[in-house]
């Protein structure tokens, strides 16, 4: 069982946005599973230990490369650095810095927006286990229910991070609602479709926009 509680700050300017995320993480169960990677060794344990503390701080930057009002198509690029701030001795993270770069394509079709992303993740080199660099991506669809409410579904895929691990396949759905001009509430559910993803999960976020 994992509880992931992030605090994020996002800044938008013209075609750019930058996002900093500082999370707190708590893991209960066998201590051989790392978030977003899965099981990292074959040690069998029935002991239910608990580890908690600062997670991996991430810094991401997104840039809108192209937008055509006529074609109603948008293309963007996102770079992300995941700093190894989580304690590797508690299995809260790998202890290494990772990098990723991805591209996204979005097509506006009235109230519907289908999209697809494709990226490459470059892992650090932990001494205790292997992490191979991987391709990852997603396909999804968002739908605008009203001026204040939207919903969507997303299928996320990622290569094996090692020959003895499975590929990542995860399905998620969300519902987002603007409470007023500043506050937005969003809830989500996830279902794992592979061995290294959660069976089920969910959560919510509350965001405030500074004008």
C-alpha positions in Angstrom: 0.0 0.0 0.0 1.3 3.4 -1.0 0.2 6.9 0.0 1.7 9.6 -2.2 1.0 13.2 -1.1 2.6 15.9 -3.3 2.6 19.7 -3.1 3.2 21.4 -6.5 3.8 24.9 -7.7 3.3 25.6 -11.4 4.2 28.8 -13.3 2.8 29.6 -16.8 4.1 32.3 -19.2 3.3 32.5 -22.9 4.1 29.0 -24.3 6.1 27.9 -21.3 5.1 26.3 -18.0 7.4 25.1 -15.2 6.2 22.8 -12.4 8.0 21.9 -9.1 6.6 18.9 -7.1 7.7 18.0 -3.5 6.0 14.8 -2.3 5.7 12.9 1.0 5.4 9.1 0.6 4.4 6.3 2.9 4.7 2.6 1.9 3.3 -0.3 4.0 4.1 -3.9 3.0 7.2 -5.9 1.9 10.0 -3.4 1.4 11.1 -4.4 -2.1 8.7 -2.3 -4.2 9.4 1.2 -5.5 6.8 3.6 -6.8 6.6 3.8 -10.6 9.0 0.8 -10.9 7.5 -2.1 -9.1 9.3 -5.0 -7.5 13.1 -4.5 -7.6 14.3 -7.8 -6.1 13.0 -11.4 -5.6 13.1 -11.4 -1.8 10.0 -13.0 -0.4 8.7 -11.4 2.8 5.4 -11.6 4.6 6.4 -8.9 7.1 4.3 -5.7 6.8 6.8 -3.0 7.4 6.1 0.8 7.0 8.5 3.3 5.6 7.8 7.0 5.1 9.5 10.3 4.4 10.3 12.8 1.7 9.8 11.4 -1.9 11.6 12.3 -5.1 11.4 16.0 -5.9 10.7 16.6 -9.6 11.1 19.7 -11.8 9.3 19.7 -15.2 9.2 22.2 -18.0 6.7 22.1 -20.9 6.8 24.1 -24.1 4.1 24.5 -26.8 6.0 23.8 -30.0 3.1 24.2 -32.4 -0.6 25.2 -32.5 -2.8 25.5 -35.6 -6.2 27.1 -35.0 -7.3 25.9 -38.5 -6.3 22.3 -37.8 -7.1 22.6 -34.1 -3.9 20.6 -33.3 -1.4 21.3 -30.6 2.1 19.7 -30.2 4.2 20.2 -27.1 7.4 18.9 -25.5 8.1 18.2 -21.8 11.4 17.7 -20.1 11.5 16.4 -16.5 14.2 15.9 -13.9 13.4 13.6 -11.0 16.0 14.2 -8.2 17.0 11.3 -6.0 15.8 12.9 -2.8 13.8 9.8 -1.5 15.7 7.6 0.9 16.9 4.5 -1.0 17.6 2.7 2.3 13.9 2.9 3.1 13.0 1.9 -0.5 11.2 5.2 -1.0 13.1 5.7 -4.2 16.2 4.7 -6.1 18.4 7.5 -4.7 19.4 8.5 -8.2 18.5 11.3 -10.5 16.4 10.4 -13.6 15.7 12.4 -16.7 12.9 12.2 -19.3 11.8 13.9 -22.5 8.4 13.5 -24.1 6.3 14.9 -27.0 2.5 15.2 -27.0 -0.1 15.7 -29.8 -3.6 17.0 -29.0 -6.5 17.3 -31.4 -9.4 19.6 -30.5 -12.7 18.2 -31.7 -15.5 20.2 -30.2 -15.9 19.1 -26.6 -13.6 16.1 -27.2 -9.8 16.2 -27.1 -8.0 12.9 -28.1 -4.3 12.9 -27.5 -1.1 10.7 -27.6 2.3 11.1 -26.0 5.6 9.4 -26.5 8.8 9.8 -24.5 12.1 8.3 -23.3 13.2 8.0 -19.7 16.8 7.8 -18.7 17.3 6.2 -15.3 20.2 6.7 -12.9 22.4 3.7 -12.0 21.5 2.2 -8.6 24.0 -0.2 -7.2 21.5 -2.7 -5.8 19.5 -3.4 -9.0 19.2 -2.8 -12.8 17.2 -0.1 -14.4 17.2 0.1 -18.2 16.3 3.3 -20.0 12.8 2.9 -21.5 10.3 4.3 -23.9 6.9 5.3 -22.5 3.7 6.8 -23.8 0.0 7.2 -23.4 -3.2 7.6 -25.4 -6.3 9.3 -24.0 -9.4 11.2 -24.5 -10.8 14.2 -22.5 -14.4 15.5 -22.7 -15.7 18.9 -21.6 -19.0 18.3 -19.8 -19.5 22.0 -19.2 -17.6 25.3 -18.7 -16.6 24.1 -15.2 -16.5 20.3 -15.5 -14.4 17.9 -17.6 -13.6 14.2 -17.5 -11.1 11.9 -19.3 -9.5 8.4 -19.6 -5.9 7.6 -20.2 -3.9 4.4 -21.0 -0.3 4.6 -19.9 2.4 2.2 -21.3 6.1 1.8 -20.5 8.8 -0.7 -21.5 10.4 -3.2 -19.2 13.0 -1.6 -16.8 14.8 -5.0 -16.7 14.4 -8.3 -18.5 12.8 -10.0 -15.5 10.2 -7.2 -15.0 6.9 -6.8 -16.9 6.0 -3.9 -19.1 3.8 -1.2 -17.4 0.2 -0.9 -18.4 -2.1 1.3 -16.4 -5.6 2.7 -17.1 -6.9 5.8 -15.3 -9.9 8.1 -15.3 -10.5 11.5 -13.9 -13.2 14.1 -13.2 -12.3 17.8 -12.8 -14.5 20.6 -11.6 -13.8 24.4 -11.2 -15.2 25.5 -7.9 -14.8 29.1 -8.8 -12.3 31.3 -10.8 -9.5 30.3 -8.5 -10.1 26.8 -7.1 -10.3 23.5 -8.9 -11.0 20.0 -7.5 -10.0 16.9 -9.4 -10.5 13.2 -8.5 -9.1 10.1 -10.2 -9.1 6.3 -10.2 -6.5 4.0 -11.6 -6.4 0.3 -12.4 -3.3 -1.7 -13.0 -3.2 -3.9 -16.0 0.3 -5.4 -15.3 2.1 -7.0 -12.4 4.2 -3.9 -11.6 1.2 -1.5 -11.2 -1.3 -1.1 -8.4 -4.4 -3.4 -8.6 -6.5 -0.3 -7.9 -5.9 3.2 -6.7 -7.3 6.7 -6.5 -6.9 10.1 -5.1 -7.7 13.8 -5.5 -6.0 17.1 -5.9 -7.0 20.7 -5.0 -5.5 23.5 -6.9 -5.5 27.3 -6.5 -4.8 29.7 -9.4 -3.1 33.0 -8.6 -4.3 35.7 -10.9 
